[in-house]
């Protein structure tokens, strides 16, 4: 069972194939061919579904199997409703910019959620507060227009996550070894 909240779990059935269009990908990264950014994958159907979804790894796309948008794709798809990235270049640019921003925010929120599991109660509360803050940012016009300072948010989040690295929760006593034990 995933420790991620439902909102941070990808649901391809509720997305317009944004991960198959927005990012560039390369054969050397586990994709069957190189694809430039903002270009649909050759396997993306006109209904925004992957034609090889059930056999991606076998067809040379293990990178697709490993990719996780942490729910950013379906969130952006819902945000734009019936508007499609296929409608116009301007619409595509808006949707792609929003997806890139939301993908960064959702990745940060997922990292925070995973860190909460091993954190002390006090630190877990700080991680949760930061995750809530990032989620609130997703509701802003700056996020919807891709104008957030994602680099600054990454740095803030990384600083907080470093506090969890290698720390046991403070409410657990350290393991004591008996004399002579190795």
Beta strands, then each sheet from edge to edge (+ up, - down):
end
